[in-house]
Amino acid sequence: MHSLKPTRRAFYRIPVIGWIARDLAEGDPDNIWYLLTAIISLWIIAVGTWGLPALYLPAVALSPLILVALVALTRG
């Protein structure tokens, strides 16, 4: 832990996100699949709880990223 950069060490101290990031960076390679399963499960639970708005909000949140990707593709 002493060889880590101060920014990475500070990031790892964030309660839930830091633990997940450290586990992905330094843990078992299969941990990414557990994280993806947990995210998809939470999304399904949110759709069951709140309905269609929970289904559409990730697409709305990612639309700026898709716009940047389309502009990057057209520029070459």
Secondary structure as the mmCIF struct_conf table of DSSP 4:
data_model
#
loop_
_struct_conf.conf_type_id
_struct_conf.id
_struct_conf.beg_label_comp_id
_struct_conf.beg_label_asym_id
_struct_conf.beg_label_seq_id
_struct_conf.end_label_comp_id
_struct_conf.end_label_asym_id
_struct_conf.end_label_seq_id
TURN_TY1_P TURN_TY1_P1 HIS A 2 SER A 3
BEND BEND1 LEU A 4 LEU A 4
HELX_RH_AL_P HELX_RH_AL_P1 PRO A 6 TYR A 12
TURN_TY1_P TURN_TY1_P2 ARG A 13 ARG A 13
BEND BEND2 ILE A 14 ILE A 14
HELX_RH_AL_P HELX_RH_AL_P2 PRO A 15 GLU A 26
BEND BEND3 GLY A 27 GLY A 27
TURN_TY1_P TURN_TY1_P3 PRO A 29 ASP A 30
HELX_RH_AL_P HELX_RH_AL_P3 ASN A 31 TRP A 50
HELX_RH_AL_P HELX_RH_AL_P4 LEU A 52 ARG A 75
#
